[in-house]
């Protein structure tokens, strides 16, 4: 049997294109997943830190309001209202803070592209 005189480069060329396509697909997947995830991590970190700070601050404000109402106006309320009213003021304040926080939430996407 005779050995073919055709160069082997033609057989390897489709495999080279397939390898390039796979490599390009890997690079594209990394670009489209790792980049946004890095930005999302920072975005989530700042959001979590802000939520914790608002939560701690609101808790201290509610406790302050509760103690102020209990000590500054002790004779204002009678009967059950004397023990219940300060806690209702605290609850109303919490609802106001939650309402303000929810109203400030924006629906901006992570990558800041307008869709």
RODO-2510 file (C-alpha; in nm, 4 decimals, decimal comma):
residues 115
     n   res          X          Y          Z
     1     x     0,0000     0,0000     0,0000
     2     x     0,1208     0,3411    -0,0842
     3     x     0,1342     0,6276     0,1673
     4     x    -0,0697     0,9315     0,0700
     5     x     0,1285     1,2347    -0,0395
     6     x    -0,1378     1,4776     0,0902
     7     x    -0,0244     1,6969     0,3809
     8     x    -0,1780     1,6212     0,7187
     9     x    -0,2499     1,9889     0,7852
    10     x    -0,5914     1,9601     0,6213
    11     x    -0,6966     1,6942     0,8721
    12     x    -0,5732     1,8977     1,1701
    13     x    -0,7297     2,2231     1,0564
    14     x    -1,0890     2,1455     1,1681
    15     x    -0,9563     2,0292     1,5046
    16     x    -0,7644     2,3562     1,5361
    17     x    -1,0783     2,5552     1,4630
    18     x    -1,2715     2,3481     1,7140
    19     x    -1,0018     2,4093     1,9766
    20     x    -1,0078     2,7819     1,9051
    21     x    -1,3863     2,7849     1,9284
    22     x    -1,3798     2,6027     2,2626
    23     x    -1,1115     2,8381     2,3969
    24     x    -1,3054     3,1430     2,2781
    25     x    -1,6224     3,0035     2,4402
    26     x    -1,4358     2,9564     2,7716
    27     x    -1,3038     3,3130     2,7607
    28     x    -1,6503     3,4490     2,6813
    29     x    -1,8076     3,2528     2,9689
    30     x    -1,5460     3,3846     3,2124
    31     x    -1,5970     3,7412     3,0893
    32     x    -1,9748     3,7260     3,1197
    33     x    -1,9877     3,5509     3,4587
    34     x    -1,6851     3,6537     3,6643
    35     x    -1,7021     4,0257     3,5849
    36     x    -2,0644     4,0741     3,6919
    37     x    -2,0152     3,8483     3,9953
    38     x    -1,7266     4,0640     4,1204
    39     x    -1,9432     4,3737     4,0885
    40     x    -2,2365     4,1954     4,2504
    41     x    -2,0235     4,0956     4,5494
    42     x    -1,9297     4,4571     4,6177
    43     x    -2,2892     4,5689     4,5639
    44     x    -2,4223     4,3045     4,8044
    45     x    -2,1510     4,3872     5,0597
    46     x    -2,2398     4,7566     5,0667
    47     x    -2,6097     4,6735     5,0814
    48     x    -2,5590     4,4337     5,3710
    49     x    -2,3432     4,6823     5,5609
    50     x    -2,6047     4,9544     5,5076
    51     x    -2,8871     4,7255     5,6199
    52     x    -2,7000     4,6329     5,9376
    53     x    -2,6199     4,9980     6,0134
    54     x    -2,9820     5,1068     5,9572
    55     x    -3,1079     4,8175     6,1692
    56     x    -2,8796     4,8958     6,4635
    57     x    -2,9519     5,2686     6,4406
    58     x    -3,3268     5,2146     6,4214
    59     x    -3,3167     4,9779     6,7187
    60     x    -3,1349     5,2376     6,9302
    61     x    -3,3785     5,5091     6,8194
    62     x    -3,6795     5,2930     6,9081
    63     x    -3,5323     5,2130     7,2496
    64     x    -3,4620     5,5816     7,3038
    65     x    -3,8153     5,6777     7,2041
    66     x    -3,9588     5,4076     7,4299
    67     x    -3,7559     5,5192     7,7325
    68     x    -3,8312     5,8852     7,6643
    69     x    -4,2054     5,8271     7,6589
    70     x    -4,1842     5,6115     7,9717
    71     x    -3,9788     5,8615     8,1736
    72     x    -4,0941     6,2018     8,0445
    73     x    -4,4678     6,1346     8,0307
    74     x    -4,5338     5,8801     8,3088
    75     x    -4,8630     6,0333     8,4259
    76     x    -5,0062     6,1044     8,0801
    77     x    -5,1607     5,7639     8,0269
    78     x    -5,3784     5,5724     8,2732
    79     x    -5,4554     5,2033     8,3175
    80     x    -5,3443     4,9766     8,0376
    81     x    -5,2401     5,2722     7,8230
    82     x    -4,9622     5,3552     8,0704
    83     x    -4,7749     5,0382     7,9788
    84     x    -4,9000     4,9968     7,6196
    85     x    -4,8651     5,3477     7,4718
    86     x    -4,4826     5,3696     7,4739
    87     x    -4,4608     5,0411     7,2856
    88     x    -4,7180     5,1616     7,0325
    89     x    -4,5076     5,4734     6,9730
    90     x    -4,2079     5,2481     6,9148
    91     x    -4,4068     5,0300     6,6735
    92     x    -4,5288     5,3340     6,4772
    93     x    -4,1708     5,4613     6,4541
    94     x    -4,0549     5,1203     6,3236
    95     x    -4,3275     5,1218     6,0577
    96     x    -4,2220     5,4718     5,9485
    97     x    -3,8549     5,3679     5,9208
    98     x    -3,9479     5,0551     5,7235
    99     x    -4,1681     5,2625     5,4908
   100     x    -3,8872     5,5098     5,4271
   101     x    -3,6377     5,2296     5,3624
   102     x    -3,8696     5,0541     5,1166
   103     x    -3,9429     5,3797     4,9341
   104     x    -3,5692     5,4344     4,8776
   105     x    -3,5114     5,0955     4,7116
   106     x    -3,4299     5,1417     4,3451
   107     x    -3,4572     4,8760     4,0783
   108     x    -3,1266     4,9521     3,9071
   109     x    -2,9559     4,6478     3,7518
   110     x    -2,6127     4,5436     3,8753
   111     x    -2,4284     4,6252     3,5526
   112     x    -2,5857     4,9744     3,5320
   113     x    -2,7096     4,9215     3,1783
   114     x    -3,0488     5,0662     3,1025
   115     x    -3,2764     4,7916     2,9746
***
